[in-house]
């Protein structure tokens, strides 16, 4: 099979023929249909320090996907059947640690990550543990099925922010930020404002339902947002988030910074009495269920943020588009 492989501990990837994986006990073998590129994949491609600490080459990368089940190997009864369209929850949990015991599966203490700690979805076939295989509702467009992970992140972020009736700021309009704005509108936010330096992303935000999208927030609006969704991980963006939140407002941290972040603890945490919560992935499986409801109802249409499609063999070209920032979600047709 054709696959995108992080073959060596250095920038770049290799597109090459690899053996079709052999399904193990309590796994499914999936024939991929679509796999979408995540910002994390850029870091893996560039071989940033985070990637160096999480990946041991050679390994097939990619984790946002939809595929059709070819084989199920389990001695237990399962609802997953041959022919089903399935997606994978990236956070592969152990079921044994403290966090798993209290059902915080998404932050398992022994977590393995699909496409990061084990072979992933930038290939024609992949294996997925049954415990992290999600059976998709057949009424959802198949291409949207492959973008449920970033949408799920956004659902978790927006749910924690409790946005109904609130003025909401979204810092960073990458695909997950765009999803956050769509979900916030669906969940009853009074106004949703997006901030991004790229005009392409701002125009896309308006197309998917943001009330406003600006290059930089006017300081007159500082202290006026009840909820701030920090999706950028950018140092400047984080500082704006702290200033933009109103007294006793809530910030949800999702974007991962590439540097250490310092804040004026007394000014923001004490005097301003801000609440800061964080999100790492999706609640398993509550978030997936909420995501499915949004997609079935049509309140969120992920096809609106899919801007580019490439064949798996065109991965290098697809990565160039991703790194340019002049895109929404980039889909690989397998």
RAQUI-V843905 format. One record per pair of residues at least 6 apart in sequence whose ideal C-beta (glycine too) atoms are under 8 Angstrom apart, sorted by sequence separation. I is the first residue (numbers start at 1). J is the second residue. If there is no record, write none. Layout:
i=I j=J
i=I j=J
This chain:
i=7 j=13
i=23 j=29
i=55 j=61
i=72 j=78
i=80 j=86
i=93 j=99
i=94 j=100
i=99 j=105
i=111 j=117
i=112 j=118
i=114 j=120
i=115 j=121
i=120 j=126
i=171 j=177
i=196 j=202
i=206 j=212
i=232 j=238
i=245 j=251
i=263 j=269
i=268 j=274
i=282 j=288
i=294 j=300
i=295 j=301
i=321 j=327
i=6 j=13
i=7 j=14
i=43 j=50
i=44 j=51
i=93 j=100
i=114 j=121
i=115 j=122
i=119 j=126
i=161 j=168
i=170 j=177
i=185 j=192
i=194 j=201
i=206 j=213
i=230 j=237
i=269 j=276
i=295 j=302
i=310 j=317
i=5 j=13
i=21 j=29
i=43 j=51
i=72 j=80
i=99 j=107
i=100 j=108
i=119 j=127
i=173 j=181
i=184 j=192
i=194 j=202
i=205 j=213
i=230 j=238
i=310 j=318
i=322 j=330
i=4 j=13
i=5 j=14
i=7 j=16
i=20 j=29
i=72 j=81
i=99 j=108
i=100 j=109
i=136 j=145
i=196 j=205
i=242 j=251
i=282 j=291
i=321 j=330
i=4 j=14
i=5 j=15
i=72 j=82
i=95 j=105
i=99 j=109
i=170 j=180
i=203 j=213
i=241 j=251
i=308 j=318
i=4 j=15
i=5 j=16
i=44 j=55
i=69 j=80
i=71 j=82
i=97 j=108
i=98 j=109
i=170 j=181
i=181 j=192
i=194 j=205
i=202 j=213
i=230 j=241
i=310 j=321
i=3 j=15
i=69 j=81
i=70 j=82
i=93 j=105
i=97 j=109
i=136 j=148
i=201 j=213
i=202 j=214
i=318 j=330
i=2 j=15
i=3 j=16
i=5 j=18
i=69 j=82
i=93 j=106
i=97 j=110
i=168 j=181
i=181 j=194
i=202 j=215
i=228 j=241
i=308 j=321
i=2 j=16
i=3 j=17
i=69 j=83
i=91 j=105
i=94 j=108
i=96 j=110
i=114 j=128
i=134 j=148
i=170 j=184
i=318 j=332
i=2 j=17
i=3 j=18
i=68 j=83
i=69 j=84
i=91 j=106
i=93 j=108
i=94 j=109
i=238 j=253
i=1 j=17
i=2 j=18
i=68 j=84
i=91 j=107
i=92 j=108
i=94 j=110
i=168 j=184
i=178 j=194
i=194 j=210
i=199 j=215
i=228 j=244
i=1 j=18
i=44 j=61
i=68 j=85
i=69 j=86
i=91 j=108
i=93 j=110
i=94 j=111
i=177 j=194
i=192 j=209
i=193 j=210
i=196 j=213
i=228 j=245
i=238 j=255
i=315 j=332
i=1 j=19
i=67 j=85
i=68 j=86
i=93 j=111
i=114 j=132
i=192 j=210
i=193 j=211
i=194 j=212
i=195 j=213
i=197 j=215
i=227 j=245
i=237 j=255
i=1 j=20
i=66 j=85
i=67 j=86
i=92 j=111
i=177 j=196
i=192 j=211
i=193 j=212
i=194 j=213
i=195 j=214
i=196 j=215
i=197 j=216
i=225 j=244
i=226 j=245
i=238 j=257
i=308 j=327
i=41 j=61
i=66 j=86
i=67 j=87
i=91 j=111
i=92 j=112
i=191 j=211
i=192 j=212
i=193 j=213
i=194 j=214
i=195 j=215
i=223 j=243
i=224 j=244
i=225 j=245
i=226 j=246
i=307 j=327
i=308 j=328
i=310 j=330
i=312 j=332
i=41 j=62
i=66 j=87
i=92 j=113
i=163 j=184
i=168 j=189
i=173 j=194
i=191 j=212
i=193 j=214
i=195 j=216
i=222 j=243
i=223 j=244
i=225 j=246
i=228 j=249
i=230 j=251
i=233 j=254
i=234 j=255
i=242 j=263
i=307 j=328
i=308 j=329
i=309 j=330
i=310 j=331
i=311 j=332
i=312 j=333
i=41 j=63
i=65 j=87
i=91 j=113
i=92 j=114
i=154 j=176
i=158 j=180
i=167 j=189
i=168 j=190
i=170 j=192
i=173 j=195
i=195 j=217
i=222 j=244
i=223 j=245
i=224 j=246
i=227 j=249
i=228 j=250
i=229 j=251
i=230 j=252
i=233 j=255
i=235 j=257
i=306 j=328
i=307 j=329
i=308 j=330
i=309 j=331
i=310 j=332
i=311 j=333
i=312 j=334
i=40 j=63
i=65 j=88
i=90 j=113
i=91 j=114
i=153 j=176
i=154 j=177
i=157 j=180
i=161 j=184
i=164 j=187
i=165 j=188
i=166 j=189
i=167 j=190
i=168 j=191
i=170 j=193
i=172 j=195
i=173 j=196
i=178 j=201
i=217 j=240
i=221 j=244
i=223 j=246
i=226 j=249
i=227 j=250
i=228 j=251
i=229 j=252
i=230 j=253
i=231 j=254
i=232 j=255
i=233 j=256
i=234 j=257
i=238 j=261
i=249 j=272
i=251 j=274
i=253 j=276
i=305 j=328
i=306 j=329
i=307 j=330
i=308 j=331
i=309 j=332
i=310 j=333
i=90 j=114
i=155 j=179
i=163 j=187
i=164 j=188
i=165 j=189
i=166 j=190
i=167 j=191
i=168 j=192
i=169 j=193
i=170 j=194
i=171 j=195
i=172 j=196
i=181 j=205
i=185 j=209
i=193 j=217
i=219 j=243
i=223 j=247
i=225 j=249
i=226 j=250
i=227 j=251
i=228 j=252
i=230 j=254
i=231 j=255
i=233 j=257
i=235 j=259
i=239 j=263
i=248 j=272
i=250 j=274
i=251 j=275
i=252 j=276
i=253 j=277
i=254 j=278
i=304 j=328
i=305 j=329
i=309 j=333
i=37 j=62
i=38 j=63
i=63 j=88
i=89 j=114
i=90 j=115
i=92 j=117
i=150 j=175
i=154 j=179
i=158 j=183
i=163 j=188
i=164 j=189
i=165 j=190
i=168 j=193
i=169 j=194
i=170 j=195
i=173 j=198
i=185 j=210
i=227 j=252
i=229 j=254
i=230 j=255
i=233 j=258
i=238 j=263
i=247 j=272
i=248 j=273
i=249 j=274
i=250 j=275
i=251 j=276
i=252 j=277
i=253 j=278
i=254 j=279
i=306 j=331
i=38 j=64
i=64 j=90
i=88 j=114
i=90 j=116
i=92 j=118
i=150 j=176
i=153 j=179
i=154 j=180
i=157 j=183
i=158 j=184
i=163 j=189
i=167 j=193
i=169 j=195
i=178 j=204
i=182 j=208
i=235 j=261
i=242 j=268
i=247 j=273
i=248 j=274
i=249 j=275
i=250 j=276
i=251 j=277
i=252 j=278
i=253 j=279
i=35 j=62
i=37 j=64
i=63 j=90
i=174 j=201
i=178 j=205
i=181 j=208
i=182 j=209
i=217 j=244
i=245 j=272
i=248 j=275
i=250 j=277
i=252 j=279
i=302 j=329
i=36 j=64
i=147 j=175
i=151 j=179
i=154 j=182
i=155 j=183
i=159 j=187
i=173 j=201
i=181 j=209
i=193 j=221
i=35 j=64
i=36 j=65
i=150 j=179
i=154 j=183
i=158 j=187
i=173 j=202
i=181 j=210
i=245 j=274
i=35 j=65
i=178 j=208
i=34 j=65
i=35 j=66
i=173 j=204
i=13 j=45
i=34 j=66
i=151 j=183
i=173 j=205
i=193 j=225
i=242 j=274
i=12 j=45
i=32 j=65
i=33 j=66
i=88 j=121
i=11 j=45
i=32 j=66
i=33 j=67
i=11 j=46
i=12 j=47
i=30 j=65
i=32 j=67
i=33 j=68
i=170 j=205
i=11 j=47
i=31 j=67
i=95 j=131
i=10 j=47
i=30 j=67
i=31 j=68
i=92 j=129
i=6 j=44
i=9 j=47
i=30 j=68
i=88 j=126
i=93 j=131
i=189 j=227
i=30 j=69
i=31 j=70
i=92 j=131
i=93 j=132
i=29 j=69
i=30 j=70
i=88 j=128
i=92 j=132
i=170 j=210
i=173 j=213
i=28 j=69
i=29 j=70
i=91 j=132
i=18 j=60
i=28 j=70
i=29 j=71
i=86 j=128
i=90 j=132
i=195 j=237
i=9 j=52
i=28 j=71
i=89 j=132
i=184 j=227
i=28 j=72
i=29 j=73
i=88 j=132
i=89 j=133
i=28 j=73
i=88 j=133
i=89 j=134
i=184 j=229
i=195 j=240
i=27 j=73
i=87 j=133
i=88 j=134
i=26 j=73
i=27 j=74
i=86 j=133
i=87 j=134
i=9 j=57
i=13 j=61
i=23 j=71
i=25 j=73
i=26 j=74
i=86 j=134
i=169 j=217
i=6 j=55
i=8 j=57
i=23 j=72
i=24 j=73
i=25 j=74
i=86 j=135
i=87 j=136
i=180 j=229
i=7 j=57
i=8 j=58
i=23 j=73
i=25 j=75
i=26 j=76
i=63 j=113
i=80 j=130
i=85 j=135
i=86 j=136
i=6 j=57
i=7 j=58
i=63 j=114
i=84 j=135
i=85 j=136
i=180 j=231
i=5 j=57
i=6 j=58
i=28 j=80
i=33 j=85
i=63 j=115
i=78 j=130
i=84 j=136
i=177 j=229
i=5 j=58
i=6 j=59
i=62 j=115
i=63 j=116
i=80 j=133
i=85 j=138
i=5 j=59
i=6 j=60
i=61 j=115
i=67 j=121
i=177 j=231
i=5 j=60
i=6 j=61
i=60 j=115
i=61 j=116
i=65 j=120
i=70 j=125
i=80 j=135
i=176 j=231
i=177 j=232
i=4 j=60
i=5 j=61
i=30 j=86
i=65 j=121
i=74 j=130
i=79 j=135
i=169 j=225
i=3 j=60
i=4 j=61
i=63 j=120
i=64 j=121
i=85 j=142
i=167 j=224
i=168 j=225
i=171 j=228
i=174 j=231
i=4 j=62
i=28 j=86
i=62 j=120
i=63 j=121
i=67 j=125
i=72 j=130
i=87 j=145
i=167 j=225
i=168 j=226
i=169 j=227
i=171 j=229
i=172 j=230
i=173 j=231
i=174 j=232
i=54 j=113
i=59 j=118
i=60 j=119
i=61 j=120
i=62 j=121
i=67 j=126
i=87 j=146
i=90 j=149
i=166 j=225
i=167 j=226
i=168 j=227
i=169 j=228
i=170 j=229
i=171 j=230
i=172 j=231
i=59 j=119
i=60 j=120
i=62 j=122
i=85 j=145
i=89 j=149
i=166 j=226
i=167 j=227
i=168 j=228
i=169 j=229
i=171 j=231
i=172 j=232
i=55 j=116
i=59 j=120
i=60 j=121
i=61 j=122
i=62 j=123
i=65 j=126
i=87 j=148
i=166 j=227
i=168 j=229
i=170 j=231
i=171 j=232
i=172 j=233
i=54 j=116
i=55 j=117
i=60 j=122
i=87 j=149
i=172 j=234
i=54 j=117
i=60 j=123
i=171 j=234
i=163 j=227
i=162 j=227
i=172 j=237
i=60 j=126
i=161 j=227
i=171 j=237
i=171 j=238
i=161 j=229
i=171 j=240
i=66 j=136
i=171 j=241
i=158 j=229
i=44 j=116
i=157 j=229
i=169 j=241
i=157 j=231
i=180 j=254
i=169 j=244
i=40 j=116
i=66 j=142
i=169 j=245
i=66 j=143
i=176 j=254
i=66 j=145
i=66 j=146
i=65 j=146
i=64 j=146
i=64 j=147
i=172 j=255
i=64 j=148
i=171 j=255
i=64 j=149
i=35 j=121
i=63 j=149
i=64 j=150
i=35 j=122
i=162 j=250
i=32 j=121
i=161 j=250
i=32 j=123
i=161 j=252
i=32 j=124
i=160 j=252
i=31 j=124
i=32 j=125
i=31 j=125
i=32 j=126
i=30 j=125
i=157 j=252
i=29 j=125
i=30 j=126
i=208 j=304
i=29 j=126
i=30 j=127
i=157 j=254
i=207 j=304
i=208 j=305
i=21 j=119
i=29 j=127
i=30 j=128
i=28 j=127
i=27 j=127
i=28 j=128
i=27 j=128
i=153 j=254
i=204 j=305
i=27 j=129
i=28 j=130
i=24 j=127
i=26 j=129
i=27 j=130
i=204 j=307
i=20 j=124
i=21 j=125
i=23 j=127
i=26 j=130
i=18 j=123
i=20 j=125
i=21 j=126
i=22 j=127
i=26 j=131
i=28 j=133
i=21 j=127
i=34 j=142
i=186 j=294
i=33 j=142
i=34 j=143
i=36 j=146
i=34 j=145
i=35 j=146
i=36 j=147
i=38 j=149
i=183 j=294
i=34 j=146
i=38 j=150
i=33 j=146
i=186 j=299
i=186 j=300
i=160 j=277
i=183 j=300
i=4 j=122
i=182 j=300
i=3 j=122
i=4 j=123
i=160 j=279
i=3 j=123
i=2 j=123
i=3 j=124
i=179 j=300
i=1 j=123
i=2 j=124
i=157 j=279
i=182 j=304
i=1 j=124
i=156 j=279
i=179 j=302
i=1 j=125
i=201 j=325
i=204 j=328
i=156 j=281
i=200 j=325
i=153 j=279
i=156 j=282
i=179 j=305
i=200 j=326
i=155 j=282
i=156 j=283
i=178 j=305
i=198 j=325
i=200 j=327
i=201 j=328
i=153 j=281
i=159 j=287
i=198 j=326
i=152 j=281
i=153 j=282
i=152 j=282
i=175 j=305
i=156 j=287
i=159 j=290
i=155 j=287
i=149 j=282
i=39 j=174
i=152 j=287
i=155 j=290
i=39 j=175
i=152 j=288
i=155 j=291
i=39 j=176
i=152 j=291
i=155 j=294
i=148 j=288
i=151 j=291
i=148 j=291
i=151 j=294
i=151 j=295
i=148 j=295
i=151 j=300
i=178 j=328
i=134 j=285
i=144 j=295
i=151 j=302
i=132 j=284
i=140 j=292
i=175 j=328
i=134 j=288
i=148 j=302
i=175 j=329
i=137 j=292
i=140 j=295
i=147 j=302
i=136 j=292
i=140 j=296
i=139 j=296
i=144 j=301
i=137 j=295
i=144 j=302
i=147 j=305
i=137 j=296
i=143 j=302
i=144 j=303
i=147 j=306
i=143 j=303
i=141 j=302
i=141 j=303
i=143 j=306
i=107 j=280
i=106 j=280
i=107 j=281
i=106 j=281
i=106 j=282
i=106 j=283
i=106 j=284
i=105 j=284
i=150 j=329
i=147 j=329
i=147 j=331
i=146 j=331
i=124 j=312
i=143 j=331
i=123 j=312
i=91 j=281
i=122 j=312
i=90 j=281
i=91 j=282
i=93 j=284
i=89 j=282
i=91 j=284
i=122 j=315
i=89 j=284
i=89 j=285
i=89 j=288
i=50 j=256
i=48 j=258
i=122 j=332
i=124 j=334
i=123 j=334
i=67 j=334
i=36 j=306
i=62 j=332
i=45 j=319
i=35 j=312
i=42 j=319
i=41 j=319
i=42 j=322
i=37 j=318
i=41 j=322
i=42 j=323
i=37 j=319
i=39 j=322
i=37 j=322
i=37 j=329
i=36 j=329
i=37 j=330
i=36 j=330
i=37 j=331
i=36 j=331
i=37 j=332
i=35 j=331
i=36 j=332
i=15 j=312
i=34 j=331
i=35 j=332
i=15 j=313
i=34 j=332
i=34 j=333
i=35 j=334
i=15 j=315
i=33 j=333
i=34 j=334
i=15 j=316
i=33 j=334
i=13 j=315
i=32 j=334
i=13 j=316
i=4 j=312
i=2 j=312
i=2 j=313
i=4 j=315
